[in-house]
């Protein structure tokens, strides 16, 4: 598994644990707690991207969640599975706040996470929501990467 793919999988674990604990603790604190039992640290390039995603989700959660709900026909976040909701958060954060990563790569990686961790319906649902986000993010309408 490549570095950013590992990062996304780790962030999914952190977000899952965060929600199971009541979504009150800082995400980096949850991440640190997940590594504690085995004292295993992530490779620097994996942890760097994971922290970038965690920080973006923590800082922009209300915007990320609002965008997901707006693009999810007849679906509130609370009705989505925990895994689907958090895969969408990861991909949306990456698409909005990690300008050096091509948008289609973020979509592809989210679908990969859905295949690994989601239900039979996850892949289609996540692809539909992220395809709508992709179409709304015309490259000429995006701010330069350093302004995000």
C-alpha positions, 0 to 999 in steps of 0.5 A: 500500500502506498503512502497516501493510501495508508494515510487515508486508511489511518484517517478513516480509523481515526474518524471511526474511533472519534465518532465512536467516542462521541466526536468530542476529542481532537482528532490528533489526540485520537490518532495518538491514542490509536498508536499507543497500545503497540507503540508503533509510529507511522512512516513520516510521509504517511503521518504527514498526509494523515495529519494534514487531512485530520487538521483539514477535517477538524478545521473545516468540518462544518463546511465539509459536512454541509457540502456532503449533505448538499450533494447527497440527494435525500441523505442526511449525514446522520443517516449514512453509515459511519464508514461512508460518511467518513470516507466522504469527509476524507475525500472532500477534505482532500479535494478542497484543501490538498490542491496538489492531489488531482481531484480524480485521484481523491475520488478513486482513492475514496472508492478504493476505501469503500471497496475495502471497508464499506458495504456493497452499496458504499462504492456506488453511493460514494462515487455518486456524491464525489462525482457531483463534488468533482463537477462542482469544482471546476479547475478555473473556479478553484483558488490557487493551492497556496491560498487554500 
